[in-house]
């Protein structure tokens, strides 16, 4: 595409892009500002972007059943642990102490361990339990969906018989079904198996709903990898599984990361399934909805704080995996 040289047209394009960005980020900015307001200012009929007294009380009420001042030592301890883990990861990767995947695994395990142990030493609120539910359900759905999707997508990418097309069309048909078509059967399954209101039922349901998407998307990535690459590895003595794990997976890694991010967003932001399939073990979207429907005026500011809290982990993940996301979206676009 040729670059636009007309200065007036370029200025118009930049202005249009700026307005689109402002329109896109304004809801989050408004929630962020509201989360730092007292209830009286948050419910003021005349909204204020500036000129109000900021407060952290909404976040304290959301996350804690204790005074925010009493939580300061625990917060400083968490910050120290995160700093040490970050320094360890950077030094380990730089000095080749451990492989990068192993280093990342250690970091993830330490952070998850810290999250699981925090309620044992501090008086955390129910919202923290909802946060843990979202993390566990999201990770469980992600691991199972991507594992099955990689194997299924690779098999369908290399299988050129009519039954492969039938399976893909059937998967696409299941993907097109509305959420309610899955919710009611799994609701009865949960009642019969006594899995209702458990994380296991949520993970099973989300995997079933998301699996056609992962298979279709990963199959498209594997289709862009020439068969000759794995055939060369098998000629050198590698089996089909070894060629898949040692050759194909590293090449398709950007595409796998991209599919993983979409799967993560689906599981993390799902509302209808946790709302119907759980009674107390809610996830974050359902918990936020409970605040927005409250009659107490203070709930509006607390709901804003909850919205910001649920968004921050996704922003961190997207920033961390941004380069993989760009590579994955452009994977196979250029062929030499």
Secondary structure, DSSP 8 states (H G I E B T S, - for coil): ------HHHHHHHHHHHHHHHHHHHHHHHHHHHHHTS-HHHHT-SS--SSSS---SHHHHHHHBSS-HHHHHHHHHHHHHHHHHHHHHHHHHHHHTSS-HHHHHHHHHHHHHHHHHHHHHHS-B-HHHHHHHHHHHHHHHHHHHHHHHHHHHHHHHHH--SHHHHHHHHHHHHHHHS-THHHHHHHHHHHHHHT-TTSHHHHHHHHHHHHHHHHHHHHHHHHHTS-HHHHHHHHHTT--HHHHIIIIIHHHTHHHHHHHHHHHHHHHHH--HHHHHH-SSS--HHHHHHHHHT-SSTHHHHHHHHHHHHHHHHHHHHHHHTHHHHHHHHTTTS---
